[in-house]
Amino acid sequence: MLLSQCHNLQKKSNCITVFTPKGLDNFVQNGIIQQIPSQLYHPISIKNRILILSRMIQANQSGIFRFYLIKEEAFHPKIEIFTYDTDSMLLNYQKSENDTVQTSLIKEPNTVLAFNDFIQDLSNLNLVYSSEETSDILQQMIQSLK
């Protein structure tokens, strides 16, 4: 199922992802993706973490995906947001580290478009790093893994 979803994502364009430094650190240091239950996979190897981060940078630079890292000192969302075109949007909510993640899928195009606009405004409001700054941070993470 995960491989199928990855294949589907590769066909999308104009996708936006907002993530937290905590989630990035957990991925870089431990190979854990918080949105996927740990019983479904083994922690990702360092080699594959580097590969995934490199592909994130490439997708960000090409404009196919836009990744925004949250500035934790300015913005403390309780949800993670992923949008795919105006096709769909996933909202992941976790009350605390020990709780299970609740995921909502929204497929109404106007709602997804409104969220896309909101997310892009977060950068203008200095609540997230720009996609270019996020790429630079991801590159720093690759260097730390090497």
Secondary structure, 3 states (H helix, E strand, C coil): CHHHHHHHHHCCCCEEEEECHHHHHHHHHHCCCCCCCHHHCCCCCHHHHHHHHHHHHHHHHHCCEEEEEECCCCCCCCEEEEEECCCEEEEEECCCCCCCCEEEEECCHHHHHHHHHHHHHHHHCCCECCHHHHHHHHHHHHHHHC
